[in-house]
Amino acid sequence: MFPILYLSAGTCTTLIIIGGTTARTFYEVVCGDACGSVKPMTTTEWYWCLLVQLLCYHSCQTRILLLEFLWLELLLL
């Protein structure tokens, strides 16, 4: 059982890292030069956003609050 748990944790960590980096890259592509004056989130912040979204996937209210938080963070920066 230990090797399965060990591999699952490694796979989960890898998916979070890849997902956070992909989300950051997607934001940079979509936003482009229009967001030049906005300070982008750090890679660590993107990882936390992805992790919260994965953990709270079934809760629609949590996703709405997360999106509102991200929107406010972008407006305030």
Distance bins in CASP14 RR format, pairs under 12 A and 6 or more apart:
PFRMAT RR
TARGET T0000
AUTHOR 0000-0000-0000
RMODE 2
METHOD distances of the structure
MODEL  1
1 7 0 0 0 0 0 1 0 0 0 0 0
1 8 0 0 0 0 0 1 0 0 0 0 0
2 8 0 0 0 0 0 1 0 0 0 0 0
2 9 0 0 0 0 0 1 0 0 0 0 0
3 9 0 0 0 0 0 1 0 0 0 0 0
3 10 0 0 0 0 0 1 0 0 0 0 0
4 10 0 0 0 0 0 1 0 0 0 0 0
4 11 0 0 0 0 0 1 0 0 0 0 0
5 11 0 0 0 0 0 1 0 0 0 0 0
5 12 0 0 0 0 0 1 0 0 0 0 0
6 12 0 0 0 0 0 1 0 0 0 0 0
6 13 0 0 0 0 0 1 0 0 0 0 0
7 13 0 0 0 0 0 1 0 0 0 0 0
7 14 0 0 0 0 0 1 0 0 0 0 0
8 14 0 0 0 0 0 1 0 0 0 0 0
8 15 0 0 0 0 0 1 0 0 0 0 0
9 15 0 0 0 0 0 1 0 0 0 0 0
9 16 0 0 0 0 0 1 0 0 0 0 0
10 16 0 0 0 0 1 0 0 0 0 0 0
10 17 0 0 0 0 1 0 0 0 0 0 0
10 18 0 0 0 0 0 1 0 0 0 0 0
11 17 0 0 0 0 0 1 0 0 0 0 0
11 18 0 0 0 0 0 1 0 0 0 0 0
12 18 0 0 0 0 0 1 0 0 0 0 0
12 19 0 0 0 0 0 1 0 0 0 0 0
12 50 0 0 0 0 0 1 0 0 0 0 0
12 51 0 0 0 0 1 0 0 0 0 0 0
12 54 0 0 0 0 1 0 0 0 0 0 0
12 55 0 0 0 0 0 1 0 0 0 0 0
13 19 0 0 0 0 0 1 0 0 0 0 0
13 20 0 0 0 0 0 1 0 0 0 0 0
13 47 0 0 0 0 0 1 0 0 0 0 0
13 50 0 0 0 0 0 1 0 0 0 0 0
13 51 0 0 0 0 0 1 0 0 0 0 0
13 54 0 0 0 0 0 1 0 0 0 0 0
14 20 0 0 0 0 0 1 0 0 0 0 0
14 21 0 0 0 0 0 1 0 0 0 0 0
14 47 0 0 0 0 0 1 0 0 0 0 0
15 21 0 0 0 0 0 1 0 0 0 0 0
15 22 0 0 0 0 0 1 0 0 0 0 0
15 47 0 0 0 0 0 1 0 0 0 0 0
15 50 0 0 0 0 1 0 0 0 0 0 0
15 51 0 0 0 0 0 1 0 0 0 0 0
15 54 0 0 0 0 1 0 0 0 0 0 0
16 22 0 0 0 0 0 1 0 0 0 0 0
16 23 0 0 0 0 0 1 0 0 0 0 0
16 43 0 0 0 0 0 1 0 0 0 0 0
16 44 0 0 0 0 0 1 0 0 0 0 0
16 46 0 0 0 0 0 1 0 0 0 0 0
16 47 1 0 0 1 0 0 0 0 0 0 0
16 48 0 0 0 0 1 0 0 0 0 0 0
16 49 0 0 0 0 0 1 0 0 0 0 0
16 50 1 0 0 1 0 0 0 0 0 0 0
16 51 1 0 1 0 0 0 0 0 0 0 0
16 52 0 0 0 0 0 1 0 0 0 0 0
16 53 0 0 0 0 0 1 0 0 0 0 0
16 54 1 0 0 1 0 0 0 0 0 0 0
16 55 0 0 0 0 0 1 0 0 0 0 0
17 23 0 0 0 0 0 1 0 0 0 0 0
17 24 0 0 0 0 0 1 0 0 0 0 0
17 43 0 0 0 0 1 0 0 0 0 0 0
17 44 0 0 0 0 0 1 0 0 0 0 0
17 46 0 0 0 0 0 1 0 0 0 0 0
17 47 1 0 0 1 0 0 0 0 0 0 0
17 50 0 0 0 0 1 0 0 0 0 0 0
17 51 0 0 0 0 0 1 0 0 0 0 0
18 24 0 0 0 0 0 1 0 0 0 0 0
18 25 0 0 0 0 0 1 0 0 0 0 0
18 43 0 0 0 0 0 1 0 0 0 0 0
18 46 0 0 0 0 0 1 0 0 0 0 0
18 47 0 0 0 0 0 1 0 0 0 0 0
18 50 0 0 0 0 1 0 0 0 0 0 0
19 25 0 0 0 0 1 0 0 0 0 0 0
19 26 0 0 0 0 1 0 0 0 0 0 0
19 27 0 0 0 0 0 1 0 0 0 0 0
19 43 0 0 0 0 0 1 0 0 0 0 0
19 46 0 0 0 0 1 0 0 0 0 0 0
19 47 0 0 0 0 1 0 0 0 0 0 0
19 48 0 0 0 0 0 1 0 0 0 0 0
19 49 0 0 0 0 1 0 0 0 0 0 0
19 50 1 0 1 0 0 0 0 0 0 0 0
19 51 0 0 0 0 1 0 0 0 0 0 0
19 53 0 0 0 0 1 0 0 0 0 0 0
19 54 0 0 0 0 1 0 0 0 0 0 0
20 26 0 0 0 0 1 0 0 0 0 0 0
20 27 0 0 0 0 1 0 0 0 0 0 0
20 41 0 0 0 0 0 1 0 0 0 0 0
20 42 0 0 0 0 0 1 0 0 0 0 0
20 43 1 0 0 1 0 0 0 0 0 0 0
20 44 0 0 0 0 1 0 0 0 0 0 0
20 45 0 0 0 0 1 0 0 0 0 0 0
20 46 1 0 1 0 0 0 0 0 0 0 0
20 47 1 0 1 0 0 0 0 0 0 0 0
20 48 0 0 0 0 1 0 0 0 0 0 0
20 49 1 0 0 1 0 0 0 0 0 0 0
20 50 1 0 1 0 0 0 0 0 0 0 0
20 51 0 0 0 0 1 0 0 0 0 0 0
20 52 0 0 0 0 0 1 0 0 0 0 0
20 53 0 0 0 0 1 0 0 0 0 0 0
20 54 0 0 0 0 0 1 0 0 0 0 0
21 27 0 0 0 0 0 1 0 0 0 0 0
21 28 0 0 0 0 0 1 0 0 0 0 0
21 42 0 0 0 0 0 1 0 0 0 0 0
21 43 1 0 0 1 0 0 0 0 0 0 0
21 44 0 0 0 0 0 1 0 0 0 0 0
21 46 1 0 0 1 0 0 0 0 0 0 0
21 47 0 0 0 0 1 0 0 0 0 0 0
21 49 0 0 0 0 0 1 0 0 0 0 0
21 50 0 0 0 0 1 0 0 0 0 0 0
22 28 0 0 0 0 0 1 0 0 0 0 0
22 29 0 0 0 0 0 1 0 0 0 0 0
22 43 0 0 0 0 0 1 0 0 0 0 0
22 46 0 0 0 0 1 0 0 0 0 0 0
22 47 0 0 0 0 0 1 0 0 0 0 0
22 49 0 0 0 0 0 1 0 0 0 0 0
22 50 0 0 0 0 1 0 0 0 0 0 0
23 29 0 0 0 0 0 1 0 0 0 0 0
23 30 0 0 0 0 0 1 0 0 0 0 0
23 31 0 0 0 0 0 1 0 0 0 0 0
23 40 0 0 0 0 0 1 0 0 0 0 0
23 41 0 0 0 0 1 0 0 0 0 0 0
23 43 0 0 0 0 1 0 0 0 0 0 0
23 45 0 0 0 0 0 1 0 0 0 0 0
23 46 1 0 1 0 0 0 0 0 0 0 0
23 47 0 0 0 0 1 0 0 0 0 0 0
23 48 0 0 0 0 0 1 0 0 0 0 0
23 49 1 0 0 1 0 0 0 0 0 0 0
23 50 1 0 1 0 0 0 0 0 0 0 0
23 51 0 0 0 0 0 1 0 0 0 0 0
23 52 0 0 0 0 0 1 0 0 0 0 0
23 53 0 0 0 0 1 0 0 0 0 0 0
23 54 0 0 0 0 0 1 0 0 0 0 0
23 70 0 0 0 0 0 1 0 0 0 0 0
24 30 0 0 0 0 0 1 0 0 0 0 0
24 31 0 0 0 0 0 1 0 0 0 0 0
24 40 1 0 0 1 0 0 0 0 0 0 0
24 41 1 0 0 1 0 0 0 0 0 0 0
24 42 0 0 0 0 1 0 0 0 0 0 0
24 43 1 0 0 1 0 0 0 0 0 0 0
24 44 0 0 0 0 0 1 0 0 0 0 0
24 45 0 0 0 0 1 0 0 0 0 0 0
24 46 1 0 1 0 0 0 0 0 0 0 0
24 47 0 0 0 0 1 0 0 0 0 0 0
24 48 0 0 0 0 0 1 0 0 0 0 0
24 49 0 0 0 0 1 0 0 0 0 0 0
24 50 0 0 0 0 1 0 0 0 0 0 0
25 31 0 0 0 0 0 1 0 0 0 0 0
25 32 0 0 0 0 0 1 0 0 0 0 0
25 40 0 0 0 0 0 1 0 0 0 0 0
25 43 0 0 0 0 0 1 0 0 0 0 0
25 46 0 0 0 0 1 0 0 0 0 0 0
26 32 0 0 0 0 0 1 0 0 0 0 0
26 40 0 0 0 0 0 1 0 0 0 0 0
26 46 0 0 0 0 1 0 0 0 0 0 0
26 49 0 0 0 0 0 1 0 0 0 0 0
26 50 0 0 0 0 0 1 0 0 0 0 0
27 34 0 0 0 0 0 1 0 0 0 0 0
27 35 0 0 0 0 1 0 0 0 0 0 0
27 38 0 0 0 0 0 1 0 0 0 0 0
27 40 1 0 0 1 0 0 0 0 0 0 0
27 41 1 0 0 1 0 0 0 0 0 0 0
27 42 0 0 0 0 0 1 0 0 0 0 0
27 43 0 0 0 0 0 1 0 0 0 0 0
27 45 0 0 0 0 0 1 0 0 0 0 0
27 46 1 0 0 1 0 0 0 0 0 0 0
27 49 0 0 0 0 0 1 0 0 0 0 0
27 50 0 0 0 0 0 1 0 0 0 0 0
27 70 0 0 0 0 1 0 0 0 0 0 0
27 74 0 0 0 0 1 0 0 0 0 0 0
28 34 0 0 0 0 0 1 0 0 0 0 0
28 35 0 0 0 0 1 0 0 0 0 0 0
28 36 0 0 0 0 0 1 0 0 0 0 0
28 38 0 0 0 0 0 1 0 0 0 0 0
28 40 1 0 0 1 0 0 0 0 0 0 0
28 41 0 0 0 0 0 1 0 0 0 0 0
28 43 0 0 0 0 0 1 0 0 0 0 0
28 46 0 0 0 0 0 1 0 0 0 0 0
29 35 0 0 0 0 0 1 0 0 0 0 0
30 40 0 0 0 0 0 1 0 0 0 0 0
31 37 0 0 0 0 0 1 0 0 0 0 0
31 38 1 0 0 1 0 0 0 0 0 0 0
31 39 0 0 0 0 0 1 0 0 0 0 0
31 40 1 0 0 1 0 0 0 0 0 0 0
31 41 0 0 0 0 0 1 0 0 0 0 0
31 74 0 0 0 0 1 0 0 0 0 0 0
32 38 0 0 0 0 0 1 0 0 0 0 0
32 40 0 0 0 0 0 1 0 0 0 0 0
34 74 0 0 0 0 0 1 0 0 0 0 0
35 41 0 0 0 0 0 1 0 0 0 0 0
35 74 1 0 0 1 0 0 0 0 0 0 0
35 75 0 0 0 0 0 1 0 0 0 0 0
35 77 0 0 0 0 1 0 0 0 0 0 0
36 74 0 0 0 0 0 1 0 0 0 0 0
36 77 0 0 0 0 0 1 0 0 0 0 0
37 74 0 0 0 0 0 1 0 0 0 0 0
37 75 0 0 0 0 0 1 0 0 0 0 0
37 77 0 0 0 0 1 0 0 0 0 0 0
38 70 0 0 0 0 0 1 0 0 0 0 0
38 71 0 0 0 0 0 1 0 0 0 0 0
38 73 0 0 0 0 1 0 0 0 0 0 0
38 74 1 0 1 0 0 0 0 0 0 0 0
38 75 0 0 0 0 1 0 0 0 0 0 0
38 76 0 0 0 0 1 0 0 0 0 0 0
38 77 1 0 1 0 0 0 0 0 0 0 0
39 45 0 0 0 0 0 1 0 0 0 0 0
39 73 0 0 0 0 1 0 0 0 0 0 0
39 74 0 0 0 0 1 0 0 0 0 0 0
39 75 0 0 0 0 0 1 0 0 0 0 0
39 76 0 0 0 0 1 0 0 0 0 0 0
39 77 1 0 1 0 0 0 0 0 0 0 0
40 46 0 0 0 0 1 0 0 0 0 0 0
40 70 0 0 0 0 0 1 0 0 0 0 0
40 73 0 0 0 0 0 1 0 0 0 0 0
40 74 0 0 0 0 1 0 0 0 0 0 0
40 77 0 0 0 0 1 0 0 0 0 0 0
41 47 0 0 0 0 1 0 0 0 0 0 0
41 48 0 0 0 0 1 0 0 0 0 0 0
41 49 1 0 0 1 0 0 0 0 0 0 0
41 50 0 0 0 0 0 1 0 0 0 0 0
41 69 0 0 0 0 0 1 0 0 0 0 0
41 70 0 0 0 0 1 0 0 0 0 0 0
41 73 1 0 0 1 0 0 0 0 0 0 0
41 74 0 0 0 0 1 0 0 0 0 0 0
41 76 0 0 0 0 0 1 0 0 0 0 0
41 77 0 0 0 0 1 0 0 0 0 0 0
42 48 0 0 0 0 1 0 0 0 0 0 0
42 49 0 0 0 0 0 1 0 0 0 0 0
42 73 0 0 0 0 0 1 0 0 0 0 0
42 77 0 0 0 0 0 1 0 0 0 0 0
43 49 0 0 0 0 0 1 0 0 0 0 0
43 50 0 0 0 0 0 1 0 0 0 0 0
44 50 0 0 0 0 0 1 0 0 0 0 0
44 51 0 0 0 0 0 1 0 0 0 0 0
45 51 0 0 0 0 0 1 0 0 0 0 0
45 52 0 0 0 0 0 1 0 0 0 0 0
45 69 0 0 0 0 0 1 0 0 0 0 0
45 70 0 0 0 0 1 0 0 0 0 0 0
45 73 0 0 0 0 1 0 0 0 0 0 0
45 74 0 0 0 0 0 1 0 0 0 0 0
45 77 0 0 0 0 0 1 0 0 0 0 0
46 52 0 0 0 0 0 1 0 0 0 0 0
46 53 0 0 0 0 0 1 0 0 0 0 0
46 70 0 0 0 0 0 1 0 0 0 0 0
46 73 0 0 0 0 0 1 0 0 0 0 0
47 53 0 0 0 0 0 1 0 0 0 0 0
47 54 0 0 0 0 0 1 0 0 0 0 0
48 54 0 0 0 0 0 1 0 0 0 0 0
48 55 0 0 0 0 0 1 0 0 0 0 0
48 66 0 0 0 0 0 1 0 0 0 0 0
48 69 0 0 0 0 0 1 0 0 0 0 0
48 70 0 0 0 0 0 1 0 0 0 0 0
48 73 0 0 0 0 0 1 0 0 0 0 0
49 55 0 0 0 0 0 1 0 0 0 0 0
49 56 0 0 0 0 0 1 0 0 0 0 0
49 63 0 0 0 0 0 1 0 0 0 0 0
49 66 1 0 0 1 0 0 0 0 0 0 0
49 67 0 0 0 0 1 0 0 0 0 0 0
49 69 0 0 0 0 1 0 0 0 0 0 0
49 70 1 0 0 1 0 0 0 0 0 0 0
49 73 0 0 0 0 1 0 0 0 0 0 0
49 74 0 0 0 0 0 1 0 0 0 0 0
50 56 0 0 0 0 0 1 0 0 0 0 0
50 57 0 0 0 0 0 1 0 0 0 0 0
50 66 0 0 0 0 0 1 0 0 0 0 0
50 70 0 0 0 0 0 1 0 0 0 0 0
51 57 0 0 0 0 0 1 0 0 0 0 0
51 66 0 0 0 0 0 1 0 0 0 0 0
52 59 0 0 0 0 0 1 0 0 0 0 0
52 62 1 0 0 1 0 0 0 0 0 0 0
52 63 0 0 0 0 1 0 0 0 0 0 0
52 65 0 0 0 0 1 0 0 0 0 0 0
52 66 1 0 1 0 0 0 0 0 0 0 0
52 67 0 0 0 0 0 1 0 0 0 0 0
52 69 0 0 0 0 1 0 0 0 0 0 0
52 70 0 0 0 0 0 1 0 0 0 0 0
53 59 0 0 0 0 0 1 0 0 0 0 0
53 60 0 0 0 0 0 1 0 0 0 0 0
53 62 0 0 0 0 1 0 0 0 0 0 0
53 63 1 0 0 1 0 0 0 0 0 0 0
53 64 0 0 0 0 0 1 0 0 0 0 0
53 65 0 0 0 0 0 1 0 0 0 0 0
53 66 1 0 0 1 0 0 0 0 0 0 0
53 67 0 0 0 0 1 0 0 0 0 0 0
53 69 0 0 0 0 0 1 0 0 0 0 0
53 70 0 0 0 0 0 1 0 0 0 0 0
54 62 0 0 0 0 0 1 0 0 0 0 0
54 63 0 0 0 0 0 1 0 0 0 0 0
54 66 0 0 0 0 0 1 0 0 0 0 0
55 62 0 0 0 0 1 0 0 0 0 0 0
55 63 0 0 0 0 0 1 0 0 0 0 0
55 66 0 0 0 0 0 1 0 0 0 0 0
56 62 1 1 0 0 0 0 0 0 0 0 0
56 63 1 0 0 1 0 0 0 0 0 0 0
56 64 0 0 0 0 0 1 0 0 0 0 0
56 65 0 0 0 0 1 0 0 0 0 0 0
56 66 1 0 0 1 0 0 0 0 0 0 0
56 67 0 0 0 0 0 1 0 0 0 0 0
57 63 1 0 0 1 0 0 0 0 0 0 0
57 66 0 0 0 0 0 1 0 0 0 0 0
59 65 0 0 0 0 1 0 0 0 0 0 0
59 66 0 0 0 0 1 0 0 0 0 0 0
60 66 0 0 0 0 0 1 0 0 0 0 0
60 67 0 0 0 0 0 1 0 0 0 0 0
61 67 0 0 0 0 0 1 0 0 0 0 0
61 68 0 0 0 0 0 1 0 0 0 0 0
62 68 0 0 0 0 0 1 0 0 0 0 0
62 69 0 0 0 0 0 1 0 0 0 0 0
63 69 0 0 0 0 0 1 0 0 0 0 0
63 70 0 0 0 0 0 1 0 0 0 0 0
64 70 0 0 0 0 0 1 0 0 0 0 0
64 71 0 0 0 0 0 1 0 0 0 0 0
65 71 0 0 0 0 0 1 0 0 0 0 0
65 72 0 0 0 0 0 1 0 0 0 0 0
66 72 0 0 0 0 0 1 0 0 0 0 0
66 73 0 0 0 0 0 1 0 0 0 0 0
67 73 0 0 0 0 0 1 0 0 0 0 0
67 74 0 0 0 0 0 1 0 0 0 0 0
68 74 0 0 0 0 0 1 0 0 0 0 0
68 75 0 0 0 0 0 1 0 0 0 0 0
69 75 0 0 0 0 0 1 0 0 0 0 0
69 76 0 0 0 0 0 1 0 0 0 0 0
70 76 0 0 0 0 0 1 0 0 0 0 0
70 77 0 0 0 0 0 1 0 0 0 0 0
71 77 0 0 0 0 0 1 0 0 0 0 0
END
